[in-house]
Each structure stands twice: as C-alpha cells, then as structure tokens.
Amino acid sequence: MKKTWTKVVVVALSCMMAFMLAACGGGGSSDAGDAGAVLLGNTGPLTGPAAIYGNAVKNGGQLAVDEINAANPDGIQLAWQAEDDEADGEKAVNAYNKLMDDGMKVFIGSTTSGSCVAASEKAFEDRVFELTPSASQVAVTEGKDNVFQLCFSDPNQGVAAADWIVANMADAKVGVIYNNASDYSAGIFDKFKAEYEAAGKKLVAVEAFSDDANTDFQAQINSMKNAGADFVFLPIYYTPASNILIQADKIGYAPTFFGVDGMDGILTLEGFDTSLAEGVMLLTPFIATAEDEATQNFVAAYKEAYGEEPNQFAADAYDCVYAVYKAMNEAGLDASASHEEICEALIAQFAGDFTASGVTGAEMQWNEAGEVNKTPNAMVIENGVYVPVK
Amino acid sequence: MAEKLLKIKKINTRGFKNLVRGNDYRKEATISYAILVGGYLVLQLLTAAGLIGHNLQGQFVPICVYISLAVSLNLVVGISGELSLGHAGFMAVGAFSGILMSRILGNGMSFEPLIIIISMLFGALMAALAGFIIGIPILGLRGDYLAIVTLAFGEIIRNFMNVLYFGLDDGKLRFAFNHTIDGIDNNERIITGAIGATGTKTMATFTWGLLLCLFTVFVVLNLKNSKQGRAIMSIRDNRIAGESIGLDVRKYKLMAFVVSAALAGMAGCLFGLNYSTLVPVKFNFNTSVLILVFVVLGGVGNIWGGIIAAALLTVLPETFRQFADYRMLTYAIVLIVVMICTYNPAIKARVTGIWAKVNPFKKKRGGDKGKGKKSRKEAA
C-alpha cells in the first residue's frame, strides 16, 4: 500500500516538474500555428462571469482566420490564439507575455477594458500593433500610438446614447440604473449624464448598484417607478440587466429599457425568459438580422461552426481580423515581417486614410488617437430578435 | 517580570538536537534568505542567458509581491494565531496610496528609486493606519468572529475605493466621493472610482521585488525572535497564561496586526507600480483567500514554506495554459493533491525517509554530532 502511494506521489511530482520545465523552457520558441503564418493573439475571459464575451471573441476571430486562410491560399496565412485572462489585469499581462513567447505578431487586444489597459501598456513597450475588438475604455488607447479600438469608446457610447435619446425620445422621463463598481458602466454613465444635461434635460432618477449586490434590484426599480420614469437607461452588462427585467415585471413596472453594447447577449442567457426582453432597446453597431450580404454570410458561418447566433463581440473580433489582414496587404507586408515592422506599417495605415468595411460598420475609419468612426444602430427586441428601431 | 522571563533563552545541554532547536531562528533566517537571494540570482542568470520567456519574466514582480504578502500574513495567522481574511484590503490601501504618492512625486521628480521608496513607505504608513483603526475594535474578538470581521473590513476597504476619486489640478491634489467628477473633470485624473488607477508609470522591477521580500522577511523574523515576538506567541499558545503573567494581550495582538498590514501595504504598492492600471475589484475576497492559501500550504508559521508556496502557486496557473479549457481544473486538482500530500502523515514519513537517505548534508551533521559528544566528554 505504502509503495503504491510513493509511486503515485513520485509520478505526480515528476509530471509537475515536467510541465514546469516545459513551460519555462518554452521561452522564445514560436511553434504555434502553421509555419510561416502570422500569429494573431487575443486575451479575454474564457472562464468566469464574463466568459460569454471572451469566448465570442475567440470564436469570431477563429472564424475570420479560417475564412481568410481558405480563401487566399497563396496570400499571407494567419494563425489565431486566444488565451484566458479572467478579465483581470494581472492575468492579462501574463497571457499577453505567453502570446509573445509563442511568437505573436499582431495583438487583437484584450476583450475587456480593465485587462486591456494593462496589456496594451506592454504592447506599447514591445511595439506590437494592437487592435482591440471590444475594450472600450479611453485609457486603452490613451498615449499609445500603436493601439486602436474597433468598438466605440465608453465616453462615445455615453454621448451617442444621450444624443439618440434627446433626438428621438424628447419627452421621455429618463431614469438610470448603473453599476458604480464597474469601470465600464461608470465610464458610460459619467459621459451620458454630462451630455444629457448639456442638452438642457434632467434625469428624473439615478440609482447605482455594485457587483456584490447585483441580484436584488427592488430598491432601484421602486425608485424609478416612484420618480415616474418611463424610460430607463441601463449602461450595464446583460446579467444584472436580466434581473432588473425580471423584477420590474414582477411589480408590473414596464418602462422602455434602453441599453448599450453590454446588453448584447441577453437573448442567449441561459434560463432567462426572453419574452421579458420584448421591447428592450439597445444601441449597438452589429445586428445579426441585418439584410446585407456580409452579415448574412457571417451569421450563417458562425451558426454552422459554433451552433449559436453571434453577438456583437464575435462580430467585433471578426472585423478586427479582416481589418488587420486588409491593412497588412495594403502595406505590402509579408509573413516574414517582424512584429516591430508590422507595427510601424500598420500604424501608418490605420492613422492614415485606411478604411475597412465589415459586419459592425461600413467604411470604418480611425483617428490618430485610436478611436473608430462608425455609426451605431438603435435596435429593439421584437419576437426574440433584434430589429432596427423604426 | 513576565517579560524578563521570556527573554531568557533556552540553554543547550543535550548536544546537537538542542543546539539546532536553540538556533531555530538562525536556521529559519538562513533558509529564507538563501531561497530568496538564490532564486533571484538563478532567475537573473537564466534571464541573461535568454532561457526565460516573457511569460515567466512578467511574473517576477507579482511573485515577489505574493511572497511578501504571504510572509506578512503569516505574522497574523501563524505567529499571532488569528485568522485574518482581509489581507487584500490592506494591500489595496497600500497600492492606491502608493500610486497616488508616485504620481504626485512624479510631477517634479525623475529619480525613480526615491519615488519608489517614498511611495512604498507612504503605502505602508497608510495601510498601517488602516490596520490600526480596524484592529482596535476587532482584536478583542476571537477565532471565527475575528475571521468574519476581517473579511467584512476587507470588503469595506474595497468598496470605499470604488467611490474614491483623486485628481491633480496644477500640482494640487483634489478628491471627491461620488461618481460625478465635477470639479476635477478637466484635470489629470489619478484614481477614478471603479475604473481605478490608470496611467501609472510602471517602475517596479525584479530587484525591487527582491528588496521588498528581504525587508519583509527581515521584519517578520526579527519580530518573531524578539521579546515582543515571544510575547505574541505565548498569547497564541495560551491566552489565559499570557494574561496571568501580565501581558497586555490587546497590545501585542495589535502590534502583529499593524506590522502585518504595513508590510501588506508595501507589497500592494509595488504591485500597483507594476501595472499601468489597477482596479479595486482586484482586491476582493478571492485575493485574501489566495494569500491565505499560500500561508496554509507553506505551513502556518513557517516563513520559508510560505515563500515557496507563494512562488509556486503564482507560477502554476500560468504553466497550465497548455491545458486551455482545463487549466483551472488542473490547478485545483494539483492544489488538492499537494494539500493531501503535505498533510498526510504516512506520505510525510515516507518523504522524510527518502530525504534522510539522499540528504547531502548528512555526513556533515554526523560530524557535528561527533564533535558535540567529544567536547562534552572533554568537558567531563
């Protein structure tokens, strides 16, 4: 008996040692993907509460890479690798460094903002070109010439939402429930409030909650109801938003709920009765039901590969890969270029008059600060699908 | 009188075994410093030789920070014998106040070592202050109750950070407590509530990490081996006996708690200076538990065990990246296996047996033993 135990322990320990050595010794090698392929790396929350975003980006990027490689066997070949960062800055830096060890040439950003700021600082130091699909905080691009965003920045979302409400819902009594423990939510709300009040309007009620208390919203909903708000802005992620919808329904409070891109995903939330989301509006650059050919093809291919409808994050990643591929071709780069060479060439492209069209926008352009210029669409949920607001 | 008694060291009368026991401090200190300095030199050499990838290099500073946190928490959990679940809270205080100080100093100063030292001292001071304020009301509690209250205070600190805003206005510091950043909107923001600190200049290096670890181990070991340390441990072992010989229980418990908080603040500061951004969510309950796991796995009260555990458990999840989806599962299984192995007497005896056979110091030890006998004979 004792001898068996010793064997087990010895085997376990030697396995551990082997893994550690393998991991330590892996430095400098670049064996990921096919030989001669340009490795695009991504870090995102593949586990944990925000995993839906991380996995969507992972899948969207993979789909685009597969399509490009299949369509252009003679052109630049791409490889795609997504690492888990648990939406944590520290882990994101680790994941980024792992990608560098594996020979990453272009960084398709971190999926979430907080971790992206930490990782993009590294990308800036290492001179790796970065295009983030979905990290929307301003600090992601601030002061870094090689970092660009494909999504709207938080302030721009807040401003766009305020402008849209002022223009289309002039008489609405607007209330806000936001998450003051989330950088994303607080960032959008700050700019939304400033922009909305600059238009001479007043918010009738503002309530906050934090991540630790994101299941019971009775107090916030009653406050909205008592203030007579008939239009509630929810600049939050879809998980707490689903709780708000359920609890508002229970007390018979039915204002128009309005969200931003974080609301995307509410229809695919497990165990959520999607009929409660009927009439919810959101501002998003991507519509899975859009009629144009690019979107239709993307949605069909994504469904076939992963068995679900793509959300905005998948679309962002898909566009990122295509935009980088197009810019590399226009800059005349080939697969043998180093990440520094690619970085300088792509900065010149993106900061110049380079445009890319994709499923999240046509003729997207970037300014030198790294922000994208495209049009957001207001969507409403009808019969369980997004349709454009008429 | 009581304190005088504690001062008397054990007198060696029974050869080598007692000699070692009497020198527990020296042994523990030698092993701890050797691990730290040895590890540092080996890793620096390997880095210089280009054998270490970005991934591991990027973890040097966090590893040092976690070592320092584990050692400082050991002061409360192992030496003072109280379960604290709010260590991440003190880390947060140190991190944010340290970042604040570094940004203020960075405005007029360019000499980085001085900025780091002042920031770390300021972080330690603020964390010590927080530890003092929290320690006074709660250290009268015992056992589970103290654990629950420290947990709550850790969360309070984090939530406090969530509503705190700091900005610089032409070199003048401004702060606010709500989401509307009216007044400091157009100025240089340092800490922005839930968005945390962004734009921090990353100054932390591996060498600073080593210095932090050495300092932490130095403080903790010396406190442990001092008059006060023995008082703290005697209260841990038998509170009533300690009180009966006139020891001020609260004072000594507070001393351990505040020193531990200050060291955590220092570590937090270096952690903050290692990343360009830091969000308050980072310092949640999970981080407190993570540090406690380092301490428990390394052996409660065992300083060098904590050092090794902290370093290994920080690197481990990264080395499991090749398992992709099963990474965290593998990590959990390894944790459980290690816990079972280190606490199973049968396996422990087995390992000790193997170690006794292959121990390279065995001969030397035998020689010492012989000498001891000889000298005693001569004395006789």
Boltz contact constraints between the chains, C-beta under 6 A:
constraints:
  - contact:
      token1: [A, 6]
      token2: [B, 350]
      max_distance: 6.0
  - contact:
      token1: [A, 12]
      token2: [B, 337]
      max_distance: 6.0
  - contact:
      token1: [A, 19]
      token2: [B, 319]
      max_distance: 6.0
  - contact:
      token1: [A, 20]
      token2: [B, 319]
      max_distance: 6.0
  - contact:
      token1: [A, 23]
      token2: [B, 319]
      max_distance: 6.0
  - contact:
      token1: [A, 24]
      token2: [B, 56]
      max_distance: 6.0
  - contact:
      token1: [A, 26]
      token2: [B, 53]
      max_distance: 6.0
  - contact:
      token1: [A, 27]
      token2: [B, 52]
      max_distance: 6.0
  - contact:
      token1: [A, 27]
      token2: [B, 53]
      max_distance: 6.0
  - contact:
      token1: [A, 47]
      token2: [B, 328]
      max_distance: 6.0
  - contact:
      token1: [A, 89]
      token2: [B, 275]
      max_distance: 6.0
  - contact:
      token1: [A, 89]
      token2: [B, 277]
      max_distance: 6.0
  - contact:
      token1: [A, 93]
      token2: [B, 58]
      max_distance: 6.0
  - contact:
      token1: [A, 94]
      token2: [B, 58]
      max_distance: 6.0
  - contact:
      token1: [A, 94]
      token2: [B, 318]
      max_distance: 6.0
  - contact:
      token1: [A, 97]
      token2: [B, 54]
      max_distance: 6.0
  - contact:
      token1: [A, 97]
      token2: [B, 55]
      max_distance: 6.0
  - contact:
      token1: [A, 97]
      token2: [B, 58]
      max_distance: 6.0
  - contact:
      token1: [A, 98]
      token2: [B, 55]
      max_distance: 6.0
  - contact:
      token1: [A, 98]
      token2: [B, 321]
      max_distance: 6.0
  - contact:
      token1: [A, 100]
      token2: [B, 54]
      max_distance: 6.0
  - contact:
      token1: [A, 101]
      token2: [B, 53]
      max_distance: 6.0
  - contact:
      token1: [A, 101]
      token2: [B, 54]
      max_distance: 6.0
  - contact:
      token1: [A, 101]
      token2: [B, 55]
      max_distance: 6.0
  - contact:
      token1: [A, 114]
      token2: [B, 279]
      max_distance: 6.0
  - contact:
      token1: [A, 117]
      token2: [B, 198]
      max_distance: 6.0
  - contact:
      token1: [A, 117]
      token2: [B, 277]
      max_distance: 6.0
  - contact:
      token1: [A, 118]
      token2: [B, 275]
      max_distance: 6.0
  - contact:
      token1: [A, 118]
      token2: [B, 276]
      max_distance: 6.0
  - contact:
      token1: [A, 118]
      token2: [B, 277]
      max_distance: 6.0
  - contact:
      token1: [A, 121]
      token2: [B, 276]
      max_distance: 6.0
  - contact:
      token1: [A, 139]
      token2: [B, 198]
      max_distance: 6.0
  - contact:
      token1: [A, 180]
      token2: [B, 179]
      max_distance: 6.0
  - contact:
      token1: [A, 181]
      token2: [B, 162]
      max_distance: 6.0
  - contact:
      token1: [A, 181]
      token2: [B, 194]
      max_distance: 6.0
  - contact:
      token1: [A, 182]
      token2: [B, 194]
      max_distance: 6.0
  - contact:
      token1: [A, 183]
      token2: [B, 194]
      max_distance: 6.0
  - contact:
      token1: [A, 183]
      token2: [B, 195]
      max_distance: 6.0
  - contact:
      token1: [A, 186]
      token2: [B, 179]
      max_distance: 6.0
  - contact:
      token1: [A, 186]
      token2: [B, 193]
      max_distance: 6.0
  - contact:
      token1: [A, 186]
      token2: [B, 194]
      max_distance: 6.0
